[in-house]
Amino acid sequence: MSRINDFLNEAGIFFVATNDGAQPKLRPFGAHVEVDGVVHFAVGDFKAVYRQMQANPLCEIAACKPDGVWLRYTGRIVFDDDKKYADAMFAASPVLRDIYNEKTGYVMKTFHLEDSMAYIMPPVGEPEKIL
């Protein structure tokens, strides 16, 4: 998991693919944190992507570094109820407190992937399975 977290840190922005019925949807994300050896992500419960994740928890995450090496991380979304994950997310990305708070009324949900696989994909050559 640390290799996934490190790769996401280096890439900065990563993309999360979900489905809206039969239509694939892809959008940029940035918030992630590793807690207890598991990479956790954040999403607002008011967003369409959150509803898509609930309807179909299968997703794929992709990130690319400037050298063209990219990450493919696939799995089943599992939402986390333990407050420690949200606290860790706020500590890692304090700007999230400006979005998710009592004043705005927006609620942040954290999640991780289970039944997952991850590959480091070079521009040329064979992928390396890291999970």
Backbone as CSV, one residue per row, in Angstrom:
resi,resn,N_x,N_y,N_z,CA_x,CA_y,CA_z,C_x,C_y,C_z
1,MET,0.805,-1.202,0.000,0.000,0.000,0.000,0.845,1.262,0.000
2,SER,1.985,1.217,0.666,2.831,2.408,0.703,3.268,2.815,-0.700
3,ARG,3.495,1.852,-1.572,3.894,2.193,-2.947,2.761,2.912,-3.669
4,ILE,1.524,2.511,-3.401,0.379,3.198,-4.011,0.302,4.622,-3.472
5,ASN,0.370,4.766,-2.159,0.298,6.088,-1.547,1.434,6.986,-2.036
6,ASP,2.649,6.442,-2.096,3.798,7.219,-2.567,3.605,7.651,-4.019
7,PHE,3.101,6.746,-4.850,2.878,7.076,-6.256,1.858,8.206,-6.360
8,LEU,0.758,8.102,-5.605,-0.269,9.146,-5.640,0.290,10.482,-5.156
9,ASN,1.152,10.453,-4.160,1.795,11.687,-3.691,2.627,12.318,-4.795
10,GLU,3.376,11.497,-5.507,4.228,12.013,-6.585,3.405,12.530,-7.756
11,ALA,2.310,11.860,-8.064,1.475,12.260,-9.192,0.672,13.523,-8.879
12,GLY,0.261,13.679,-7.635,-0.537,14.841,-7.250,-2.017,14.615,-7.490
13,ILE,-2.425,14.715,-8.708,-3.827,14.494,-9.086,-3.946,13.092,-9.660
14,PHE,-5.040,12.432,-9.330,-5.327,11.119,-9.895,-6.779,11.115,-10.339
15,PHE,-7.142,10.136,-11.128,-8.486,10.082,-11.692,-9.207,8.837,-11.201
16,VAL,-10.477,9.026,-10.844,-11.316,7.942,-10.361,-12.414,7.707,-11.391
17,ALA,-12.518,6.469,-11.853,-13.533,6.094,-12.830,-14.640,5.314,-12.123
18,THR,-15.876,5.747,-12.367,-17.066,5.072,-11.857,-18.018,4.886,-13.032
19,ASN,-19.204,4.389,-12.739,-20.234,4.240,-13.765,-21.497,4.947,-13.330
20,ASP,-22.148,5.597,-14.291,-23.455,6.197,-14.088,-24.399,5.444,-15.014
21,GLY,-24.943,4.331,-14.502,-25.698,3.432,-15.369,-24.712,2.765,-16.305
22,ALA,-24.926,2.937,-17.613,-24.026,2.341,-18.603,-22.930,3.312,-19.038
23,GLN,-22.944,4.535,-18.510,-21.992,5.553,-18.929,-20.816,5.641,-17.959
24,PRO,-19.590,5.371,-18.416,-18.426,5.569,-17.549,-18.267,7.057,-17.218
25,LYS,-17.809,7.329,-16.015,-17.542,8.700,-15.573,-16.144,8.743,-14.984
26,LEU,-15.394,9.765,-15.322,-14.021,9.920,-14.864,-13.862,11.343,-14.334
27,ARG,-13.244,11.470,-13.149,-13.027,12.797,-12.609,-11.751,12.841,-11.780
28,PRO,-11.159,14.057,-11.664,-9.923,14.191,-10.893,-10.197,14.207,-9.394
29,PHE,-9.311,13.593,-8.643,-9.314,13.590,-7.182,-7.906,13.989,-6.735
30,GLY,-7.764,14.326,-5.491,-6.445,14.622,-4.952,-6.280,14.145,-3.524
31,ALA,-7.391,14.011,-2.801,-7.319,13.681,-1.374,-7.141,12.182,-1.157
32,HIS,-6.080,11.859,-0.430,-5.820,10.482,-0.036,-4.878,10.488,1.150
33,VAL,-4.912,9.421,1.907,-4.030,9.289,3.068,-3.877,7.809,3.376
34,GLU,-2.706,7.430,3.834,-2.492,6.035,4.239,-2.624,5.943,5.761
35,VAL,-3.521,5.077,6.209,-3.745,4.841,7.637,-3.752,3.335,7.866
36,ASP,-2.975,2.886,8.810,-2.926,1.460,9.154,-2.626,0.588,7.937
37,GLY,-1.763,1.085,7.046,-1.362,0.308,5.883,-2.384,0.239,4.768
38,VAL,-3.409,1.102,4.823,-4.452,1.123,3.796,-4.588,2.552,3.277
39,VAL,-4.686,2.705,1.956,-4.878,4.029,1.363,-6.376,4.345,1.387
40,HIS,-6.686,5.510,1.937,-8.070,5.977,2.035,-8.236,7.226,1.174
41,PHE,-9.437,7.401,0.666,-9.778,8.514,-0.215,-10.976,9.250,0.374
42,ALA,-11.274,10.437,-0.165,-12.391,11.229,0.341,-13.280,11.679,-0.809
43,VAL,-14.582,11.750,-0.504,-15.572,12.223,-1.470,-16.706,12.883,-0.693
44,GLY,-17.326,13.883,-1.282,-18.461,14.547,-0.654,-19.732,13.749,-0.859
45,ASP,-20.527,13.630,0.210,-21.754,12.831,0.107,-22.854,13.521,-0.697
46,PHE,-22.643,14.755,-1.099,-23.610,15.503,-1.891,-23.336,15.395,-3.395
47,LYS,-22.252,14.732,-3.756,-21.828,14.677,-5.155,-22.407,13.463,-5.892
48,ALA,-22.581,13.632,-7.199,-23.073,12.535,-8.048,-22.130,11.341,-7.977
49,VAL,-20.825,11.587,-7.895,-19.865,10.480,-7.845,-20.113,9.604,-6.612
50,TYR,-20.494,10.199,-5.498,-20.793,9.425,-4.283,-21.985,8.504,-4.536
51,ARG,-23.020,9.024,-5.176,-24.195,8.195,-5.487,-23.826,7.074,-6.473
52,GLN,-22.947,7.381,-7.422,-22.494,6.355,-8.363,-21.713,5.270,-7.637
53,MET,-20.884,5.658,-6.680,-20.099,4.692,-5.905,-20.994,3.785,-5.073
54,GLN,-22.074,4.337,-4.553,-23.004,3.533,-3.778,-23.763,2.551,-4.673
55,ALA,-24.148,3.001,-5.855,-24.907,2.154,-6.771,-24.052,1.039,-7.367
56,ASN,-22.792,1.353,-7.657,-21.872,0.374,-8.226,-20.492,0.629,-7.616
57,PRO,-20.096,-0.154,-6.625,-18.857,0.128,-5.909,-17.567,-0.253,-6.646
58,LEU,-17.648,-0.757,-7.858,-16.434,-1.077,-8.610,-15.869,0.200,-9.208
59,CYS,-14.565,0.393,-9.051,-13.958,1.589,-9.620,-12.526,1.303,-10.042
60,GLU,-11.963,2.262,-10.753,-10.568,2.213,-11.128,-9.974,3.589,-10.881
61,ILE,-8.778,3.598,-10.338,-8.037,4.829,-10.083,-6.797,4.789,-10.967
62,ALA,-6.528,5.906,-11.632,-5.340,6.012,-12.481,-4.617,7.312,-12.157
63,ALA,-3.294,7.218,-12.120,-2.447,8.395,-11.889,-1.233,8.283,-12.789
64,CYS,-0.726,9.438,-13.205,0.430,9.442,-14.097,1.462,10.452,-13.588
65,LYS,2.715,10.029,-13.590,3.809,10.922,-13.213,4.374,11.569,-14.478
66,PRO,5.119,12.660,-14.335,5.658,13.358,-15.517,6.520,12.495,-16.430
67,ASP,7.138,11.446,-15.889,7.984,10.597,-16.729,7.188,9.584,-17.547
68,GLY,5.861,9.642,-17.442,5.016,8.750,-18.228,4.674,7.444,-17.551
69,VAL,5.266,7.161,-16.409,4.917,5.957,-15.651,3.582,6.213,-14.972
70,TRP,2.706,5.235,-15.053,1.394,5.449,-14.464,0.955,4.274,-13.611
71,LEU,-0.050,4.546,-12.780,-0.595,3.583,-11.831,-2.016,3.240,-12.229
72,ARG,-2.328,1.964,-12.186,-3.713,1.493,-12.341,-4.056,0.736,-11.061
73,TYR,-5.097,1.197,-10.356,-5.508,0.628,-9.069,-7.006,0.377,-9.148
74,THR,-7.411,-0.876,-9.124,-8.819,-1.228,-9.287,-9.313,-1.978,-8.059
75,GLY,-10.615,-1.876,-7.817,-11.184,-2.611,-6.703,-12.623,-2.228,-6.425
76,ARG,-13.065,-2.670,-5.263,-14.439,-2.433,-4.803,-14.390,-1.410,-3.672
77,ILE,-15.160,-0.354,-3.809,-15.204,0.725,-2.826,-15.905,0.248,-1.563
78,VAL,-15.269,0.528,-0.431,-15.856,0.268,0.887,-15.766,1.574,1.668
79,PHE,-16.911,2.090,2.087,-16.924,3.333,2.861,-16.556,3.043,4.306
80,ASP,-15.794,3.970,4.896,-15.283,3.824,6.253,-16.115,4.675,7.209
81,ASP,-16.557,4.085,8.299,-17.341,4.818,9.293,-16.499,5.382,10.422
82,ASP,-15.305,4.851,10.632,-14.464,5.276,11.741,-13.975,6.712,11.511
83,LYS,-14.203,7.578,12.474,-13.837,8.991,12.395,-12.325,9.192,12.223
84,LYS,-11.518,8.215,12.619,-10.064,8.393,12.523,-9.614,8.591,11.077
85,TYR,-10.357,8.034,10.126,-9.968,8.201,8.720,-10.254,9.620,8.246
86,ALA,-11.389,10.166,8.642,-11.700,11.553,8.301,-10.704,12.491,8.980
87,ASP,-10.380,12.232,10.241,-9.410,13.060,10.956,-8.058,13.024,10.254
88,ALA,-7.628,11.849,9.815,-6.354,11.717,9.096,-6.404,12.468,7.763
89,MET,-7.551,12.412,7.098,-7.710,13.107,5.816,-7.611,14.618,6.022
90,PHE,-8.275,15.140,7.068,-8.201,16.567,7.368,-6.779,16.981,7.738
91,ALA,-6.070,16.134,8.462,-4.688,16.435,8.843,-3.788,16.478,7.605
92,ALA,-4.013,15.573,6.669,-3.203,15.511,5.456,-3.550,16.621,4.467
93,SER,-4.813,17.023,4.436,-5.288,18.051,3.495,-6.162,19.051,4.251
94,PRO,-5.560,19.983,4.989,-6.340,20.917,5.801,-7.370,21.732,5.017
95,VAL,-7.133,21.949,3.729,-8.083,22.706,2.911,-9.455,22.032,2.883
96,LEU,-9.506,20.732,3.127,-10.788,20.028,3.140,-11.713,20.552,4.236
97,ARG,-11.141,21.098,5.313,-11.965,21.664,6.401,-12.765,22.873,5.913
98,ASP,-12.263,23.558,4.880,-13.000,24.695,4.320,-14.215,24.242,3.520
99,ILE,-14.191,23.022,3.060,-15.289,22.482,2.256,-16.271,21.707,3.122
100,TYR,-15.754,20.837,3.963,-16.583,19.928,4.757,-16.623,20.402,6.205
101,ASN,-17.708,21.073,6.562,-17.853,21.596,7.915,-19.327,21.906,8.194
102,GLU,-19.619,22.303,9.412,-21.000,22.598,9.804,-21.573,23.787,9.036
103,LYS,-20.742,24.773,8.749,-21.213,25.971,8.038,-21.693,25.643,6.624
104,THR,-20.913,24.835,5.900,-21.312,24.481,4.528,-22.380,23.398,4.517
105,GLY,-22.361,22.566,5.567,-23.290,21.437,5.615,-22.837,20.241,4.796
106,TYR,-21.697,20.349,4.125,-21.190,19.244,3.316,-20.503,18.217,4.214
107,VAL,-20.733,16.961,3.909,-20.161,15.868,4.690,-19.171,15.103,3.819
108,MET,-17.977,14.877,4.367,-16.958,14.103,3.673,-17.088,12.637,4.076
109,LYS,-17.071,11.774,3.089,-17.066,10.334,3.316,-15.704,9.803,2.902
110,THR,-15.152,8.911,3.705,-13.886,8.295,3.333,-14.137,6.861,2.892
111,PHE,-13.265,6.394,2.010,-13.400,5.036,1.494,-12.038,4.479,1.141
112,HIS,-11.998,3.176,0.993,-10.798,2.483,0.521,-11.252,1.405,-0.452
113,LEU,-10.309,0.752,-1.096,-10.635,-0.315,-2.048,-10.316,-1.675,-1.445
114,GLU,-11.201,-2.606,-1.657,-10.974,-4.005,-1.291,-11.061,-4.843,-2.559
115,ASP,-10.660,-6.114,-2.436,-10.611,-6.997,-3.610,-9.892,-6.271,-4.749
116,SER,-8.758,-5.682,-4.421,-8.095,-4.764,-5.342,-6.823,-5.341,-5.954
117,MET,-6.429,-4.704,-7.044,-5.173,-4.980,-7.730,-4.563,-3.639,-8.106
118,ALA,-3.238,-3.590,-8.133,-2.556,-2.367,-8.541,-1.349,-2.730,-9.396
119,TYR,-1.145,-1.924,-10.423,-0.033,-2.124,-11.343,0.665,-0.794,-11.584
120,ILE,1.991,-0.840,-11.635,2.786,0.279,-12.120,3.009,0.008,-13.600
121,MET,2.625,0.968,-14.422,2.641,0.782,-15.868,3.713,1.686,-16.497
122,PRO,4.790,1.101,-17.007,5.806,1.916,-17.686,5.307,2.312,-19.076
123,PRO,5.884,3.381,-19.639,5.485,3.755,-21.006,5.747,2.646,-22.024
124,VAL,6.801,1.874,-21.785,7.155,0.748,-22.660,7.553,-0.407,-21.746
125,GLY,7.105,-1.596,-22.094,7.481,-2.745,-21.296,6.304,-3.305,-20.516
126,GLU,6.606,-4.244,-19.669,5.585,-4.962,-18.923,5.198,-4.245,-17.638
127,PRO,3.910,-4.273,-17.285,3.496,-3.705,-16.010,4.037,-4.503,-14.828
128,GLU,4.194,-3.828,-13.692,4.630,-4.480,-12.466,3.446,-4.545,-11.514
129,LYS,3.039,-5.751,-11.157,1.949,-5.908,-10.211,2.481,-5.622,-8.810
130,ILE,1.874,-4.628,-8.126,2.333,-4.264,-6.789,1.305,-4.599,-5.716
131,LEU,0.142,-5.049,-6.129,-0.886,-5.463,-5.173,-1.816,-6.452,-5.848
